[in-house]
Amino acid sequence: MMDNLGRNQTFRTIDRKPIYWRDKQDSVHACEGSNVHPGVRLIWTLCQRDVPANAAYKCDGDDVTCATCKQAVAE
């Protein structure tokens, strides 16, 4: 469950867990998303890569390995 968000607001967690994506090179990226229309959610990485549909997941212990995403999370 996410906090109540207004239109055009982004989120980085779902159920208080960070959103991650593992790419084909096995790098783990931190993600951000937005509900753009009822039933339509877009997710992208903090290093500005589009995440394929249904590929992002709630983190349960993975570490971000993408250097750009790591830096963005630390800021």
PQR file of N, CA, C, O and H, with PARSE charges and radii, in Angstrom:
ATOM      1  N   MET A   1       0.842  -1.175   0.000 -0.4000 1.5000
ATOM      2  CA  MET A   1       0.000   0.000   0.000 -0.0000 2.0000
ATOM      3  C   MET A   1       0.888   1.239   0.000  0.5500 1.7000
ATOM      4  O   MET A   1       1.843   1.326   0.771 -0.5500 1.4000
ATOM      5  N   MET A   2       0.575   2.170  -0.846 -0.4000 1.5000
ATOM      6  CA  MET A   2       1.323   3.414  -0.915 -0.0000 2.0000
ATOM      7  C   MET A   2       0.597   4.482  -0.124  0.5500 1.7000
ATOM      8  O   MET A   2      -0.599   4.378   0.147 -0.5500 1.4000
ATOM      9  H   MET A   2      -0.201   2.099  -1.472  0.4000 1.0000
ATOM     10  N   ASP A   3       1.352   5.517   0.244 -0.4000 1.5000
ATOM     11  CA  ASP A   3       0.707   6.673   0.849 -0.0000 2.0000
ATOM     12  C   ASP A   3      -0.246   7.276  -0.173  0.5500 1.7000
ATOM     13  O   ASP A   3      -0.118   7.030  -1.372 -0.5500 1.4000
ATOM     14  H   ASP A   3       2.324   5.601   0.024  0.4000 1.0000
ATOM     15  N   ASN A   4      -1.198   8.064   0.305 -0.4000 1.5000
ATOM     16  CA  ASN A   4      -2.113   8.730  -0.617 -0.0000 2.0000
ATOM     17  C   ASN A   4      -1.338   9.731  -1.446  0.5500 1.7000
ATOM     18  O   ASN A   4      -0.746  10.670  -0.914 -0.5500 1.4000
ATOM     19  H   ASN A   4      -1.302   8.263   1.279  0.4000 1.0000
ATOM     20  N   LEU A   5      -1.344   9.528  -2.743 -0.4000 1.5000
ATOM     21  CA  LEU A   5      -0.602  10.393  -3.649 -0.0000 2.0000
ATOM     22  C   LEU A   5      -1.563  11.197  -4.496  0.5500 1.7000
ATOM     23  O   LEU A   5      -2.609  10.699  -4.913 -0.5500 1.4000
ATOM     24  H   LEU A   5      -1.824   8.765  -3.175  0.4000 1.0000
ATOM     25  N   GLY A   6      -1.206  12.437  -4.748 -0.4000 1.5000
ATOM     26  CA  GLY A   6      -1.961  13.255  -5.672 -0.0000 2.0000
ATOM     27  C   GLY A   6      -1.536  12.957  -7.100  0.5500 1.7000
ATOM     28  O   GLY A   6      -0.636  12.151  -7.336 -0.5500 1.4000
ATOM     29  H   GLY A   6      -0.356  12.842  -4.409  0.4000 1.0000
ATOM     30  N   ARG A   7      -2.184  13.606  -8.037 -0.4000 1.5000
ATOM     31  CA  ARG A   7      -1.839  13.424  -9.444 -0.0000 2.0000
ATOM     32  C   ARG A   7      -0.386  13.820  -9.684  0.5500 1.7000
ATOM     33  O   ARG A   7       0.126  14.775  -9.098 -0.5500 1.4000
ATOM     34  H   ARG A   7      -2.915  14.260  -7.845  0.4000 1.0000
ATOM     35  N   ASN A   8       0.255  13.063 -10.555 -0.4000 1.5000
ATOM     36  CA  ASN A   8       1.615  13.347 -11.010 -0.0000 2.0000
ATOM     37  C   ASN A   8       2.672  13.258  -9.910  0.5500 1.7000
ATOM     38  O   ASN A   8       3.774  13.780 -10.081 -0.5500 1.4000
ATOM     39  H   ASN A   8      -0.160  12.288 -11.031  0.4000 1.0000
ATOM     40  N   GLN A   9       2.368  12.623  -8.809 -0.4000 1.5000
ATOM     41  CA  GLN A   9       3.385  12.418  -7.780 -0.0000 2.0000
ATOM     42  C   GLN A   9       4.057  11.070  -8.004  0.5500 1.7000
ATOM     43  O   GLN A   9       3.441  10.131  -8.509 -0.5500 1.4000
ATOM     44  H   GLN A   9       1.473  12.199  -8.670  0.4000 1.0000
ATOM     45  N   THR A  10       5.316  10.988  -7.626 -0.4000 1.5000
ATOM     46  CA  THR A  10       6.053   9.744  -7.799 -0.0000 2.0000
ATOM     47  C   THR A  10       6.267   9.060  -6.453  0.5500 1.7000
ATOM     48  O   THR A  10       6.097   9.665  -5.395 -0.5500 1.4000
ATOM     49  H   THR A  10       5.816  11.751  -7.215  0.4000 1.0000
ATOM     50  N   PHE A  11       6.639   7.804  -6.519 -0.4000 1.5000
ATOM     51  CA  PHE A  11       6.889   7.022  -5.312 -0.0000 2.0000
ATOM     52  C   PHE A  11       8.098   6.129  -5.546  0.5500 1.7000
ATOM     53  O   PHE A  11       8.404   5.749  -6.676 -0.5500 1.4000
ATOM     54  H   PHE A  11       6.778   7.312  -7.379  0.4000 1.0000
ATOM     55  N   ARG A  12       8.780   5.804  -4.449 -0.4000 1.5000
ATOM     56  CA  ARG A  12       9.932   4.899  -4.500 -0.0000 2.0000
ATOM     57  C   ARG A  12       9.735   3.660  -3.648  0.5500 1.7000
ATOM     58  O   ARG A  12      10.600   2.785  -3.617 -0.5500 1.4000
ATOM     59  H   ARG A  12       8.531   6.113  -3.531  0.4000 1.0000
ATOM     60  N   THR A  13       8.610   3.575  -2.956 -0.4000 1.5000
ATOM     61  CA  THR A  13       8.323   2.411  -2.117 -0.0000 2.0000
ATOM     62  C   THR A  13       6.899   1.929  -2.359  0.5500 1.7000
ATOM     63  O   THR A  13       6.021   2.687  -2.772 -0.5500 1.4000
ATOM     64  H   THR A  13       7.908   4.286  -2.981  0.4000 1.0000
ATOM     65  N   ILE A  14       6.704   0.661  -2.093 -0.4000 1.5000
ATOM     66  CA  ILE A  14       5.369   0.054  -2.044 -0.0000 2.0000
ATOM     67  C   ILE A  14       5.358  -0.798  -0.779  0.5500 1.7000
ATOM     68  O   ILE A  14       6.287  -1.568  -0.534 -0.5500 1.4000
ATOM     69  H   ILE A  14       7.417   0.045  -1.757  0.4000 1.0000
ATOM     70  N   ASP A  15       4.328  -0.660   0.002 -0.4000 1.5000
ATOM     71  CA  ASP A  15       4.256  -1.344   1.298 -0.0000 2.0000
ATOM     72  C   ASP A  15       5.510  -1.066   2.137  0.5500 1.7000
ATOM     73  O   ASP A  15       5.999  -1.937   2.856 -0.5500 1.4000
ATOM     74  H   ASP A  15       3.574  -0.034  -0.198  0.4000 1.0000
ATOM     75  N   ARG A  16       6.018   0.173   2.029 -0.4000 1.5000
ATOM     76  CA  ARG A  16       7.192   0.634   2.783 -0.0000 2.0000
ATOM     77  C   ARG A  16       8.480  -0.094   2.410  0.5500 1.7000
ATOM     78  O   ARG A  16       9.460  -0.038   3.153 -0.5500 1.4000
ATOM     79  H   ARG A  16       5.620   0.881   1.445  0.4000 1.0000
ATOM     80  N   LYS A  17       8.485  -0.774   1.271 -0.4000 1.5000
ATOM     81  CA  LYS A  17       9.689  -1.450   0.780 -0.0000 2.0000
ATOM     82  C   LYS A  17      10.131  -0.776  -0.511  0.5500 1.7000
ATOM     83  O   LYS A  17       9.293  -0.410  -1.336 -0.5500 1.4000
ATOM     84  H   LYS A  17       7.689  -0.820   0.667  0.4000 1.0000
ATOM     85  N   PRO A  18      11.451  -0.606  -0.699 -0.5600 1.5000
ATOM     86  CA  PRO A  18      11.926   0.039  -1.919  0.2800 2.0000
ATOM     87  C   PRO A  18      11.612  -0.809  -3.155  0.5500 1.7000
ATOM     88  O   PRO A  18      11.506  -2.033  -3.078 -0.5500 1.4000
ATOM     89  N   ILE A  19      11.468  -0.136  -4.279 -0.4000 1.5000
ATOM     90  CA  ILE A  19      11.181  -0.797  -5.552 -0.0000 2.0000
ATOM     91  C   ILE A  19      12.500  -0.976  -6.295  0.5500 1.7000
ATOM     92  O   ILE A  19      13.247  -0.016  -6.483 -0.5500 1.4000
ATOM     93  H   ILE A  19      11.554   0.859  -4.342  0.4000 1.0000
ATOM     94  N   TYR A  20      12.783  -2.201  -6.713 -0.4000 1.5000
ATOM     95  CA  TYR A  20      14.019  -2.526  -7.422 -0.0000 2.0000
ATOM     96  C   TYR A  20      13.706  -3.224  -8.736  0.5500 1.7000
ATOM     97  O   TYR A  20      12.598  -3.715  -8.951 -0.5500 1.4000
ATOM     98  H   TYR A  20      12.177  -2.981  -6.560  0.4000 1.0000
ATOM     99  N   TRP A  21      14.704  -3.257  -9.605 -0.4000 1.5000
ATOM    100  CA  TRP A  21      14.630  -4.003 -10.867 -0.0000 2.0000
ATOM    101  C   TRP A  21      15.997  -4.578 -11.159  0.5500 1.7000
ATOM    102  O   TRP A  21      17.006  -3.887 -11.024 -0.5500 1.4000
ATOM    103  H   TRP A  21      15.604  -2.858  -9.430  0.4000 1.0000
ATOM    104  N   ARG A  22      16.038  -5.839 -11.557 -0.4000 1.5000
ATOM    105  CA  ARG A  22      17.286  -6.512 -11.930 -0.0000 2.0000
ATOM    106  C   ARG A  22      17.317  -6.617 -13.455  0.5500 1.7000
ATOM    107  O   ARG A  22      16.428  -7.220 -14.056 -0.5500 1.4000
ATOM    108  H   ARG A  22      15.218  -6.400 -11.667  0.4000 1.0000
ATOM    109  N   ASP A  23      18.339  -6.032 -14.078 -0.4000 1.5000
ATOM    110  CA  ASP A  23      18.422  -6.044 -15.541 -0.0000 2.0000
ATOM    111  C   ASP A  23      19.067  -7.339 -16.058  0.5500 1.7000
ATOM    112  O   ASP A  23      19.434  -8.212 -15.271 -0.5500 1.4000
ATOM    113  H   ASP A  23      19.062  -5.542 -13.590  0.4000 1.0000
ATOM    114  N   LYS A  24      19.199  -7.452 -17.372 -0.4000 1.5000
ATOM    115  CA  LYS A  24      19.740  -8.675 -17.989 -0.0000 2.0000
ATOM    116  C   LYS A  24      21.203  -8.901 -17.648  0.5500 1.7000
ATOM    117  O   LYS A  24      21.690 -10.028 -17.735 -0.5500 1.4000
ATOM    118  H   LYS A  24      18.901  -6.743 -18.011  0.4000 1.0000
ATOM    119  N   GLN A  25      21.911  -7.846 -17.259 -0.4000 1.5000
ATOM    120  CA  GLN A  25      23.315  -7.985 -16.852 -0.0000 2.0000
ATOM    121  C   GLN A  25      23.442  -8.275 -15.355  0.5500 1.7000
ATOM    122  O   GLN A  25      24.544  -8.277 -14.807 -0.5500 1.4000
ATOM    123  H   GLN A  25      21.515  -6.931 -17.188  0.4000 1.0000
ATOM    124  N   ASP A  26      22.305  -8.519 -14.701 -0.4000 1.5000
ATOM    125  CA  ASP A  26      22.234  -8.863 -13.280 -0.0000 2.0000
ATOM    126  C   ASP A  26      22.533  -7.685 -12.355  0.5500 1.7000
ATOM    127  O   ASP A  26      22.834  -7.889 -11.179 -0.5500 1.4000
ATOM    128  H   ASP A  26      21.409  -8.517 -15.146  0.4000 1.0000
ATOM    129  N   SER A  27      22.455  -6.448 -12.871 -0.4000 1.5000
ATOM    130  CA  SER A  27      22.591  -5.269 -12.026 -0.0000 2.0000
ATOM    131  C   SER A  27      21.247  -4.965 -11.370  0.5500 1.7000
ATOM    132  O   SER A  27      20.199  -5.069 -12.008 -0.5500 1.4000
ATOM    133  H   SER A  27      22.211  -6.282 -13.826  0.4000 1.0000
ATOM    134  N   VAL A  28      21.284  -4.595 -10.109 -0.4000 1.5000
ATOM    135  CA  VAL A  28      20.067  -4.254  -9.380 -0.0000 2.0000
ATOM    136  C   VAL A  28      19.960  -2.726  -9.322  0.5500 1.7000
ATOM    137  O   VAL A  28      20.884  -2.042  -8.883 -0.5500 1.4000
ATOM    138  H   VAL A  28      22.135  -4.511  -9.591  0.4000 1.0000
ATOM    139  N   HIS A  29      18.822  -2.211  -9.771 -0.4000 1.5000
ATOM    140  CA  HIS A  29      18.576  -0.778  -9.847 -0.0000 2.0000
ATOM    141  C   HIS A  29      17.502  -0.365  -8.851  0.5500 1.7000
ATOM    142  O   HIS A  29      16.561  -1.119  -8.601 -0.5500 1.4000
ATOM    143  H   HIS A  29      18.071  -2.766 -10.128  0.4000 1.0000
ATOM    144  N   ALA A  30      17.637   0.815  -8.287 -0.4000 1.5000
ATOM    145  CA  ALA A  30      16.578   1.427  -7.476 -0.0000 2.0000
ATOM    146  C   ALA A  30      15.597   2.087  -8.442  0.5500 1.7000
ATOM    147  O   ALA A  30      16.001   2.620  -9.476 -0.5500 1.4000
ATOM    148  H   ALA A  30      18.401   1.427  -8.490  0.4000 1.0000
ATOM    149  N   CYS A  31      14.312   2.052  -8.104 -0.4000 1.5000
ATOM    150  CA  CYS A  31      13.289   2.536  -9.027 -0.0000 2.0000
ATOM    151  C   CYS A  31      12.365   3.573  -8.399  0.5500 1.7000
ATOM    152  O   CYS A  31      12.275   3.724  -7.181 -0.5500 1.4000
ATOM    153  H   CYS A  31      13.983   1.620  -7.264  0.4000 1.0000
ATOM    154  N   GLU A  32      11.699   4.262  -9.281 -0.4000 1.5000
ATOM    155  CA  GLU A  32      10.689   5.248  -8.936 -0.0000 2.0000
ATOM    156  C   GLU A  32       9.517   4.998  -9.874  0.5500 1.7000
ATOM    157  O   GLU A  32       9.703   4.495 -10.982 -0.5500 1.4000
ATOM    158  H   GLU A  32      11.772   4.139 -10.271  0.4000 1.0000
ATOM    159  N   GLY A  33       8.322   5.343  -9.441 -0.4000 1.5000
ATOM    160  CA  GLY A  33       7.163   5.114 -10.291 -0.0000 2.0000
ATOM    161  C   GLY A  33       6.100   6.161 -10.124  0.5500 1.7000
ATOM    162  O   GLY A  33       6.173   7.033  -9.258 -0.5500 1.4000
ATOM    163  H   GLY A  33       8.170   5.752  -8.541  0.4000 1.0000
ATOM    164  N   SER A  34       5.099   6.050 -10.987 -0.4000 1.5000
ATOM    165  CA  SER A  34       3.961   6.960 -10.940 -0.0000 2.0000
ATOM    166  C   SER A  34       2.731   6.235 -11.464  0.5500 1.7000
ATOM    167  O   SER A  34       2.808   5.473 -12.427 -0.5500 1.4000
ATOM    168  H   SER A  34       5.039   5.342 -11.690  0.4000 1.0000
ATOM    169  N   ASN A  35       1.610   6.479 -10.827 -0.4000 1.5000
ATOM    170  CA  ASN A  35       0.331   5.992 -11.338 -0.0000 2.0000
ATOM    171  C   ASN A  35      -0.171   7.053 -12.313  0.5500 1.7000
ATOM    172  O   ASN A  35      -0.629   8.118 -11.900 -0.5500 1.4000
ATOM    173  H   ASN A  35       1.547   7.098 -10.044  0.4000 1.0000
ATOM    174  N   VAL A  36      -0.083   6.757 -13.602 -0.4000 1.5000
ATOM    175  CA  VAL A  36      -0.385   7.763 -14.617 -0.0000 2.0000
ATOM    176  C   VAL A  36      -1.842   7.760 -15.056  0.5500 1.7000
ATOM    177  O   VAL A  36      -2.316   8.724 -15.656 -0.5500 1.4000
ATOM    178  H   VAL A  36       0.289   5.892 -13.938  0.4000 1.0000
ATOM    179  N   HIS A  37      -2.548   6.683 -14.758 -0.4000 1.5000
ATOM    180  CA  HIS A  37      -3.951   6.531 -15.131 -0.0000 2.0000
ATOM    181  C   HIS A  37      -4.482   5.390 -14.271  0.5500 1.7000
ATOM    182  O   HIS A  37      -3.705   4.513 -13.894 -0.5500 1.4000
ATOM    183  H   HIS A  37      -2.162   5.899 -14.270  0.4000 1.0000
ATOM    184  N   PRO A  38      -5.759   5.366 -13.948 -0.5600 1.5000
ATOM    185  CA  PRO A  38      -6.256   4.242 -13.145  0.2800 2.0000
ATOM    186  C   PRO A  38      -5.858   2.897 -13.769  0.5500 1.7000
ATOM    187  O   PRO A  38      -6.206   2.600 -14.912 -0.5500 1.4000
ATOM    188  N   GLY A  39      -5.132   2.105 -13.002 -0.4000 1.5000
ATOM    189  CA  GLY A  39      -4.696   0.800 -13.475 -0.0000 2.0000
ATOM    190  C   GLY A  39      -3.423   0.824 -14.305  0.5500 1.7000
ATOM    191  O   GLY A  39      -2.977  -0.228 -14.764 -0.5500 1.4000
ATOM    192  H   GLY A  39      -4.849   2.346 -12.073  0.4000 1.0000
ATOM    193  N   VAL A  40      -2.823   1.996 -14.510 -0.4000 1.5000
ATOM    194  CA  VAL A  40      -1.594   2.104 -15.302 -0.0000 2.0000
ATOM    195  C   VAL A  40      -0.506   2.735 -14.437  0.5500 1.7000
ATOM    196  O   VAL A  40      -0.626   3.880 -14.002 -0.5500 1.4000
ATOM    197  H   VAL A  40      -3.185   2.850 -14.137  0.4000 1.0000
ATOM    198  N   ARG A  41       0.543   1.977 -14.201 -0.4000 1.5000
ATOM    199  CA  ARG A  41       1.665   2.430 -13.385 -0.0000 2.0000
ATOM    200  C   ARG A  41       2.927   2.346 -14.238  0.5500 1.7000
ATOM    201  O   ARG A  41       3.191   1.315 -14.858 -0.5500 1.4000
ATOM    202  H   ARG A  41       0.641   1.047 -14.555  0.4000 1.0000
ATOM    203  N   LEU A  42       3.701   3.417 -14.273 -0.4000 1.5000
ATOM    204  CA  LEU A  42       4.985   3.413 -14.961 -0.0000 2.0000
ATOM    205  C   LEU A  42       6.095   3.387 -13.932  0.5500 1.7000
ATOM    206  O   LEU A  42       6.034   4.091 -12.924 -0.5500 1.4000
ATOM    207  H   LEU A  42       3.487   4.255 -13.769  0.4000 1.0000
ATOM    208  N   ILE A  43       7.116   2.570 -14.185 -0.4000 1.5000
ATOM    209  CA  ILE A  43       8.258   2.432 -13.297 -0.0000 2.0000
ATOM    210  C   ILE A  43       9.523   2.675 -14.116  0.5500 1.7000
ATOM    211  O   ILE A  43       9.638   2.205 -15.248 -0.5500 1.4000
ATOM    212  H   ILE A  43       7.166   1.998 -15.004  0.4000 1.0000
ATOM    213  N   TRP A  44      10.472   3.415 -13.535 -0.4000 1.5000
ATOM    214  CA  TRP A  44      11.761   3.647 -14.178 -0.0000 2.0000
ATOM    215  C   TRP A  44      12.832   3.617 -13.109  0.5500 1.7000
ATOM    216  O   TRP A  44      12.540   3.734 -11.919 -0.5500 1.4000
ATOM    217  H   TRP A  44      10.379   3.797 -12.615  0.4000 1.0000
ATOM    218  N   THR A  45      14.068   3.460 -13.537 -0.4000 1.5000
ATOM    219  CA  THR A  45      15.175   3.414 -12.589 -0.0000 2.0000
ATOM    220  C   THR A  45      15.637   4.820 -12.268  0.5500 1.7000
ATOM    221  O   THR A  45      15.333   5.765 -12.996 -0.5500 1.4000
ATOM    222  H   THR A  45      14.305   3.365 -14.503  0.4000 1.0000
ATOM    223  N   LEU A  46      16.371   4.955 -11.180 -0.4000 1.5000
ATOM    224  CA  LEU A  46      16.916   6.257 -10.815 -0.0000 2.0000
ATOM    225  C   LEU A  46      18.047   6.670 -11.757  0.5500 1.7000
ATOM    226  O   LEU A  46      18.485   7.820 -11.733 -0.5500 1.4000
ATOM    227  H   LEU A  46      16.617   4.188 -10.588  0.4000 1.0000
ATOM    228  N   CYS A  47      18.522   5.735 -12.588 -0.4000 1.5000
ATOM    229  CA  CYS A  47      19.506   6.073 -13.619 -0.0000 2.0000
ATOM    230  C   CYS A  47      18.809   6.279 -14.967  0.5500 1.7000
ATOM    231  O   CYS A  47      19.447   6.261 -16.020 -0.5500 1.4000
ATOM    232  H   CYS A  47      18.166   4.801 -12.608  0.4000 1.0000
ATOM    233  N   GLN A  48      17.485   6.476 -14.915 -0.4000 1.5000
ATOM    234  CA  GLN A  48      16.654   6.870 -16.059 -0.0000 2.0000
ATOM    235  C   GLN A  48      16.471   5.797 -17.126  0.5500 1.7000
ATOM    236  O   GLN A  48      16.387   6.120 -18.311 -0.5500 1.4000
ATOM    237  H   GLN A  48      16.966   6.490 -14.060  0.4000 1.0000
ATOM    238  N   ARG A  49      16.408   4.532 -16.734 -0.4000 1.5000
ATOM    239  CA  ARG A  49      16.084   3.448 -17.663 -0.0000 2.0000
ATOM    240  C   ARG A  49      14.633   3.054 -17.443  0.5500 1.7000
ATOM    241  O   ARG A  49      14.165   3.008 -16.306 -0.5500 1.4000
ATOM    242  H   ARG A  49      16.477   4.269 -15.771  0.4000 1.0000
ATOM    243  N   ASP A  50      13.923   2.770 -18.524 -0.4000 1.5000
ATOM    244  CA  ASP A  50      12.548   2.295 -18.403 -0.0000 2.0000
ATOM    245  C   ASP A  50      12.563   0.855 -17.919  0.5500 1.7000
ATOM    246  O   ASP A  50      13.375   0.049 -18.372 -0.5500 1.4000
ATOM    247  H   ASP A  50      14.304   2.808 -19.448  0.4000 1.0000
ATOM    248  N   VAL A  51      11.667   0.537 -17.003 -0.4000 1.5000
ATOM    249  CA  VAL A  51      11.548  -0.817 -16.476 -0.0000 2.0000
ATOM    250  C   VAL A  51      10.412  -1.515 -17.220  0.5500 1.7000
ATOM    251  O   VAL A  51       9.308  -0.976 -17.303 -0.5500 1.4000
ATOM    252  H   VAL A  51      11.007   1.192 -16.635  0.4000 1.0000
ATOM    253  N   PRO A  52      10.668  -2.708 -17.761 -0.5600 1.5000
ATOM    254  CA  PRO A  52       9.598  -3.430 -18.462  0.2800 2.0000
ATOM    255  C   PRO A  52       8.409  -3.707 -17.544  0.5500 1.7000
ATOM    256  O   PRO A  52       8.552  -3.802 -16.325 -0.5500 1.4000
ATOM    257  N   ALA A  53       7.250  -3.831 -18.150 -0.4000 1.5000
ATOM    258  CA  ALA A  53       6.020  -4.101 -17.392 -0.0000 2.0000
ATOM    259  C   ALA A  53       6.190  -5.346 -16.519  0.5500 1.7000
ATOM    260  O   ALA A  53       6.698  -6.374 -16.967 -0.5500 1.4000
ATOM    261  H   ALA A  53       7.134  -3.754 -19.140  0.4000 1.0000
ATOM    262  N   ASN A  54       5.758  -5.230 -15.283 -0.4000 1.5000
ATOM    263  CA  ASN A  54       5.757  -6.319 -14.303 -0.0000 2.0000
ATOM    264  C   ASN A  54       7.143  -6.862 -13.964  0.5500 1.7000
ATOM    265  O   ASN A  54       7.256  -7.987 -13.479 -0.5500 1.4000
ATOM    266  H   ASN A  54       5.344  -4.395 -14.920  0.4000 1.0000
ATOM    267  N   ALA A  55       8.193  -6.089 -14.209 -0.4000 1.5000
ATOM    268  CA  ALA A  55       9.548  -6.559 -13.917 -0.0000 2.0000
ATOM    269  C   ALA A  55      10.093  -6.011 -12.601  0.5500 1.7000
ATOM    270  O   ALA A  55      11.020  -6.594 -12.037 -0.5500 1.4000
ATOM    271  H   ALA A  55       8.101  -5.175 -14.603  0.4000 1.0000
ATOM    272  N   ALA A  56       9.550  -4.917 -12.101 -0.4000 1.5000
ATOM    273  CA  ALA A  56      10.012  -4.340 -10.839 -0.0000 2.0000
ATOM    274  C   ALA A  56       9.496  -5.187  -9.683  0.5500 1.7000
ATOM    275  O   ALA A  56       8.484  -5.877  -9.806 -0.5500 1.4000
ATOM    276  H   ALA A  56       8.798  -4.444 -12.559  0.4000 1.0000
ATOM    277  N   TYR A  57      10.205  -5.126  -8.557 -0.4000 1.5000
ATOM    278  CA  TYR A  57       9.778  -5.892  -7.383 -0.0000 2.0000
ATOM    279  C   TYR A  57      10.076  -5.110  -6.116  0.5500 1.7000
ATOM    280  O   TYR A  57      10.923  -4.216  -6.102 -0.5500 1.4000
ATOM    281  H   TYR A  57      11.027  -4.565  -8.457  0.4000 1.0000
ATOM    282  N   LYS A  58       9.361  -5.464  -5.047 -0.4000 1.5000
ATOM    283  CA  LYS A  58       9.613  -4.876  -3.730 -0.0000 2.0000
ATOM    284  C   LYS A  58      10.842  -5.566  -3.154  0.5500 1.7000
ATOM    285  O   LYS A  58      10.937  -6.793  -3.164 -0.5500 1.4000
ATOM    286  H   LYS A  58       8.674  -6.190  -5.059  0.4000 1.0000
ATOM    287  N   CYS A  59      11.769  -4.780  -2.658 -0.4000 1.5000
ATOM    288  CA  CYS A  59      13.033  -5.307  -2.156 -0.0000 2.0000
ATOM    289  C   CYS A  59      12.824  -6.090  -0.863  0.5500 1.7000
ATOM    290  O   CYS A  59      12.139  -5.647   0.059 -0.5500 1.4000
ATOM    291  H   CYS A  59      11.691  -3.783  -2.650  0.4000 1.0000
ATOM    292  N   ASP A  60      13.434  -7.258  -0.834 -0.4000 1.5000
ATOM    293  CA  ASP A  60      13.443  -8.055   0.389 -0.0000 2.0000
ATOM    294  C   ASP A  60      14.864  -8.485   0.716  0.5500 1.7000
ATOM    295  O   ASP A  60      15.113  -9.653   1.016 -0.5500 1.4000
ATOM    296  H   ASP A  60      13.990  -7.618  -1.583  0.4000 1.0000
ATOM    297  N   GLY A  61      15.803  -7.532   0.658 -0.4000 1.5000
ATOM    298  CA  GLY A  61      17.166  -7.842   1.050 -0.0000 2.0000
ATOM    299  C   GLY A  61      18.212  -7.660  -0.021  0.5500 1.7000
ATOM    300  O   GLY A  61      19.400  -7.739   0.289 -0.5500 1.4000
ATOM    301  H   GLY A  61      15.602  -6.583   0.415  0.4000 1.0000
ATOM    302  N   ASP A  62      17.837  -7.421  -1.270 -0.4000 1.5000
ATOM    303  CA  ASP A  62      18.835  -7.167  -2.308 -0.0000 2.0000
ATOM    304  C   ASP A  62      19.504  -5.818  -2.067  0.5500 1.7000
ATOM    305  O   ASP A  62      18.926  -4.928  -1.442 -0.5500 1.4000
ATOM    306  H   ASP A  62      16.872  -7.357  -1.522  0.4000 1.0000
ATOM    307  N   ASP A  63      20.715  -5.679  -2.564 -0.4000 1.5000
ATOM    308  CA  ASP A  63      21.431  -4.406  -2.523 -0.0000 2.0000
ATOM    309  C   ASP A  63      21.465  -3.818  -3.918  0.5500 1.7000
ATOM    310  O   ASP A  63      21.606  -4.548  -4.899 -0.5500 1.4000
ATOM    311  H   ASP A  63      21.185  -6.402  -3.071  0.4000 1.0000
ATOM    312  N   VAL A  64      21.338  -2.510  -4.017 -0.4000 1.5000
ATOM    313  CA  VAL A  64      21.457  -1.832  -5.300 -0.0000 2.0000
ATOM    314  C   VAL A  64      22.910  -1.963  -5.743  0.5500 1.7000
ATOM    315  O   VAL A  64      23.825  -1.664  -4.977 -0.5500 1.4000
ATOM    316  H   VAL A  64      21.223  -1.916  -3.220  0.4000 1.0000
ATOM    317  N   THR A  65      23.120  -2.410  -6.983 -0.4000 1.5000
ATOM    318  CA  THR A  65      24.474  -2.559  -7.501 -0.0000 2.0000
ATOM    319  C   THR A  65      24.799  -1.549  -8.603  0.5500 1.7000
ATOM    320  O   THR A  65      25.970  -1.385  -8.947 -0.5500 1.4000
ATOM    321  H   THR A  65      22.376  -2.653  -7.606  0.4000 1.0000
ATOM    322  N   CYS A  66      23.819  -0.884  -9.153 -0.4000 1.5000
ATOM    323  CA  CYS A  66      24.044   0.159 -10.155 -0.0000 2.0000
ATOM    324  C   CYS A  66      24.636   1.379  -9.453  0.5500 1.7000
ATOM    325  O   CYS A  66      24.034   1.912  -8.520 -0.5500 1.4000
ATOM    326  H   CYS A  66      22.868  -1.017  -8.874  0.4000 1.0000
ATOM    327  N   ALA A  67      25.807   1.820  -9.894 -0.4000 1.5000
ATOM    328  CA  ALA A  67      26.490   2.941  -9.238 -0.0000 2.0000
ATOM    329  C   ALA A  67      25.668   4.225  -9.287  0.5500 1.7000
ATOM    330  O   ALA A  67      25.624   4.966  -8.305 -0.5500 1.4000
ATOM    331  H   ALA A  67      26.296   1.387 -10.652  0.4000 1.0000
ATOM    332  N   THR A  68      25.024   4.494 -10.405 -0.4000 1.5000
ATOM    333  CA  THR A  68      24.233   5.730 -10.537 -0.0000 2.0000
ATOM    334  C   THR A  68      23.027   5.695  -9.615  0.5500 1.7000
ATOM    335  O   THR A  68      22.706   6.696  -8.974 -0.5500 1.4000
ATOM    336  H   THR A  68      25.059   3.892 -11.203  0.4000 1.0000
ATOM    337  N   CYS A  69      22.360   4.556  -9.541 -0.4000 1.5000
ATOM    338  CA  CYS A  69      21.212   4.413  -8.633 -0.0000 2.0000
ATOM    339  C   CYS A  69      21.642   4.518  -7.180  0.5500 1.7000
ATOM    340  O   CYS A  69      20.956   5.143  -6.371 -0.5500 1.4000
ATOM    341  H   CYS A  69      22.620   3.743 -10.061  0.4000 1.0000
ATOM    342  N   LYS A  70      22.785   3.904  -6.839 -0.4000 1.5000
ATOM    343  CA  LYS A  70      23.306   3.987  -5.468 -0.0000 2.0000
ATOM    344  C   LYS A  70      23.518   5.437  -5.061  0.5500 1.7000
ATOM    345  O   LYS A  70      23.154   5.847  -3.959 -0.5500 1.4000
ATOM    346  H   LYS A  70      23.343   3.397  -7.496  0.4000 1.0000
ATOM    347  N   GLN A  71      24.115   6.209  -5.970 -0.4000 1.5000
ATOM    348  CA  GLN A  71      24.369   7.619  -5.681 -0.0000 2.0000
ATOM    349  C   GLN A  71      23.063   8.386  -5.498  0.5500 1.7000
ATOM    350  O   GLN A  71      22.951   9.217  -4.597 -0.5500 1.4000
ATOM    351  H   GLN A  71      24.412   5.875  -6.865  0.4000 1.0000
ATOM    352  N   ALA A  72      22.070   8.108  -6.357 -0.4000 1.5000
ATOM    353  CA  ALA A  72      20.778   8.798  -6.275 -0.0000 2.0000
ATOM    354  C   ALA A  72      20.069   8.463  -4.967  0.5500 1.7000
ATOM    355  O   ALA A  72      19.440   9.339  -4.372 -0.5500 1.4000
ATOM    356  H   ALA A  72      22.162   7.433  -7.089  0.4000 1.0000
ATOM    357  N   VAL A  73      20.155   7.226  -4.512 -0.4000 1.5000
ATOM    358  CA  VAL A  73      19.518   6.828  -3.252 -0.0000 2.0000
ATOM    359  C   VAL A  73      20.187   7.532  -2.080  0.5500 1.7000
ATOM    360  O   VAL A  73      19.517   7.902  -1.116 -0.5500 1.4000
ATOM    361  H   VAL A  73      20.665   6.515  -4.995  0.4000 1.0000
ATOM    362  N   ALA A  74      21.494   7.720  -2.151 -0.4000 1.5000
ATOM    363  CA  ALA A  74      22.236   8.331  -1.057 -0.0000 2.0000
ATOM    364  C   ALA A  74      21.992   9.829  -0.923  0.5500 1.7000
ATOM    365  O   ALA A  74      22.232  10.401   0.141 -0.5500 1.4000
ATOM    366  H   ALA A  74      22.038   7.419  -2.934  0.4000 1.0000
ATOM    367  N   GLU A  75      21.518  10.469  -1.984 -0.4000 1.5000
ATOM    368  CA  GLU A  75      21.305  11.925  -1.947 -0.0000 2.0000
ATOM    369  C   GLU A  75      20.073  12.303  -1.178  0.5500 1.7000
ATOM    370  O   GLU A  75      19.761  13.488  -1.057 -0.5500 1.4000
ATOM    371  H   GLU A  75      21.323  10.005  -2.848  0.4000 1.0000
TER
END
